[in-house]
Amino acid sequence: MLRLKNRKGFALPMSILVIAILTAGLAASFSSTTAEYTTNAAQRSQNRAYNLAETGLEQFMVLRFSATIALGFGEDTQHRIGVADIQNQKHDSH
């Protein structure tokens, strides 16, 4: 086996190489963490928007049903009530 007799100055380049490798690994982990955080924030926003839309639809359906009953139309009647009718009914009753 061939041995190098002159090993002076070997520690500095080796430590620089190790530090460079560790720095690259650290940068990759930070990048991955940031991407994961952004993805989770977008998913939470999407879920919040969906839940708000579903709640609004349910409230509209309840108002529409109660306005249909209040105006005397049965469930078998083909009369359609819109948002403006419900708002007018609210203002008229106050």
C-alpha positions in Angstrom: 0.0 0.0 0.0 1.3 3.4 -1.0 1.5 5.9 1.9 1.7 9.6 1.4 4.6 10.9 3.4 3.6 14.6 3.1 0.1 15.0 4.7 0.6 18.6 5.7 -2.4 20.7 5.0 -4.8 17.8 4.6 -7.1 18.7 7.5 -8.1 22.1 6.1 -9.5 21.0 2.7 -11.2 18.0 4.4 -12.9 20.2 7.0 -14.0 22.6 4.2 -15.5 19.7 2.2 -17.3 18.4 5.3 -18.7 21.9 6.1 -19.8 22.3 2.5 -21.6 19.0 2.5 -23.3 19.8 5.8 -24.3 23.3 4.5 -25.9 21.8 1.4 -27.8 19.3 3.5 -29.0 22.0 5.9 -30.1 24.2 2.9 -32.0 21.3 1.4 -33.8 20.6 4.6 -34.8 24.3 5.0 -36.1 24.3 1.5 -38.1 21.2 2.1 -39.6 22.5 5.3 -40.6 25.8 3.7 -42.3 24.0 0.8 -44.2 21.8 3.2 -45.3 24.8 5.2 -46.5 26.6 2.1 -48.4 23.5 0.9 -50.1 23.1 4.3 -51.1 26.8 4.5 -52.7 26.5 1.0 -54.6 23.4 2.0 -55.9 25.1 5.2 -57.0 28.1 3.2 -58.8 25.8 0.7 -60.5 23.9 3.5 -61.6 27.2 5.1 -63.0 28.5 1.8 -64.9 25.3 1.2 -66.4 25.3 4.7 -67.5 28.9 4.4 -69.1 28.2 1.0 -70.9 25.2 2.3 -72.1 27.2 5.4 -73.4 30.0 3.1 -75.2 27.5 0.9 -76.8 25.9 4.0 -77.9 29.2 5.3 -79.4 30.2 2.0 -81.3 26.9 1.8 -82.7 27.4 5.3 -83.8 31.0 4.5 -85.3 29.9 1.3 -87.2 27.1 2.9 -88.4 29.3 5.8 -89.5 32.0 3.3 -91.4 29.4 1.3 -93.3 28.3 4.4 -93.8 31.9 5.6 -95.3 33.0 2.2 -97.7 30.0 2.2 -96.2 28.0 -0.6 -96.1 24.2 0.1 -93.3 21.9 -0.8 -95.3 20.6 -3.9 -95.6 24.1 -5.3 -93.4 24.9 -8.3 -93.0 28.6 -7.2 -89.3 29.6 -6.9 -88.1 32.2 -4.4 -84.9 34.0 -5.1 -82.5 35.9 -2.8 -84.2 39.2 -3.6 -87.5 37.9 -2.4 -86.0 36.7 0.9 -84.3 40.0 1.5 -87.5 41.9 0.7 -89.4 39.6 3.1 -86.8 40.4 5.9 -87.2 44.2 5.3 -91.0 44.0 5.2 -91.2 42.1 8.5 -89.2 44.6 10.5 
